[in-house]
């Protein structure tokens, strides 16, 4: 994760990271971003995010809904956003395609 002029770049390198980062139980989809960046609940953030096996950077907007202030075991410091808008819907759809069949499994999550 890198911040460049207010835009955060997020590369989700593999399906395991996507499984741990994606939050299907959030209305519209949610995404956890490992980061030490200071944010507050309700802040709107802008991301350029990639999905595993894709090079396309998807511009996303989201509202901060979760903050983890420090690393706790396998849960990294960072924050989660609720995806907003058309690109958020696209990211949700693509993430769920990649995770088809594994979203109901009890795999590690960066959040709950």
C-alpha positions in Angstrom: 0.0 0.0 0.0 1.3 3.4 -1.0 -0.2 6.9 -0.7 0.6 9.2 -3.6 -1.0 12.6 -3.4 -4.0 11.5 -1.5 -4.6 8.4 -3.7 -3.8 5.1 -2.1 -2.4 2.3 -4.3 -3.4 -1.2 -3.2 -2.1 -4.4 -4.9 -3.9 -7.5 -3.9 -1.3 -10.0 -5.0 -3.1 -13.3 -4.6 -6.4 -15.0 -3.8 -5.3 -15.6 -0.1 -4.8 -11.9 0.4 -8.0 -11.1 -1.4 -9.9 -13.6 0.9 -8.4 -12.0 4.0 -9.0 -8.4 2.7 -12.4 -8.6 1.1 -15.5 -8.1 3.2 -18.6 -9.6 1.4 -20.9 -9.0 4.4 -20.6 -5.2 4.0 -23.4 -3.6 1.9 -21.8 -3.0 -1.5 -18.6 -4.9 -0.5 -15.8 -3.9 1.7 -12.0 -3.9 1.5 -9.3 -3.9 4.2 -6.2 -1.9 3.4 -3.1 -2.7 5.4 -1.7 0.8 6.3 -0.3 3.0 9.0 -2.0 6.0 7.4 -4.1 8.0 9.8 -7.8 7.9 9.0 -11.1 8.3 10.9 -14.4 6.4 10.7 -16.4 8.1 8.0 -13.5 9.5 6.0 -13.8 9.1 2.3 -10.7 7.7 0.7 -9.6 7.1 -2.9 -7.7 4.0 -4.1 -6.2 2.5 -7.2 -6.6 -1.2 -6.5 -5.7 -4.3 -8.5 -7.0 -7.8 -8.2 -5.0 -11.0 -8.3 -4.0 -12.1 -11.8 -5.0 -8.7 -13.2 -2.8 -5.6 -14.0 -5.7 -3.2 -14.4 -5.8 -0.5 -11.7 -9.4 0.1 -10.6 -10.2 3.6 -9.2 -12.2 3.1 -6.0 -13.9 5.4 -3.6 -14.9 4.3 -0.2 -15.9 5.3 3.3 -13.7 4.2 6.3 -15.8 1.7 8.3 -13.2 -0.2 10.3 -9.8 0.7 11.8 -7.2 -1.6 13.3 -4.6 0.6 15.1 -1.8 -2.0 15.4 -0.8 -5.4 14.2 -2.5 -8.1 16.3 -1.3 -11.6 15.5 -2.1 -12.3 11.8 -4.3 -9.1 11.7 -2.3 -6.2 10.3 -2.7 -2.5 11.1 -4.9 -0.7 8.7 -8.5 0.2 7.8 -11.4 -1.0 5.9 -13.7 0.8 3.5 -17.2 0.3 2.2 -17.0 0.4 -1.6 -19.0 3.1 -3.3 -20.2 3.7 -6.8 -20.0 1.9 -10.2 -16.3 1.0 -9.8 -17.0 -0.3 -6.3 -19.7 -2.5 -7.7 -17.3 -3.7 -10.4 -14.6 -4.5 -7.9 -17.1 -6.4 -5.7 -18.3 -8.4 -8.7 -14.8 -9.3 -9.8 -13.6 -10.1 -6.3 -16.5 -12.4 -5.7 -15.8 -14.2 -9.1 -12.2 -14.8 -8.0 -13.4 -16.1 -4.6 -16.2 -18.2 -5.8 -16.5 -21.3 -3.7 -14.1 -20.1 -1.0 -16.1 -17.2 0.6 -18.0 -19.6 2.9 -14.9 -21.4 4.1 -13.4 -20.5 7.5 -10.3 -18.9 6.2 -8.2 -16.2 7.9 -9.5 -12.6 7.7 -7.8 -9.3 8.4 -11.0 -8.1 10.1 -13.6 -10.2 11.8 
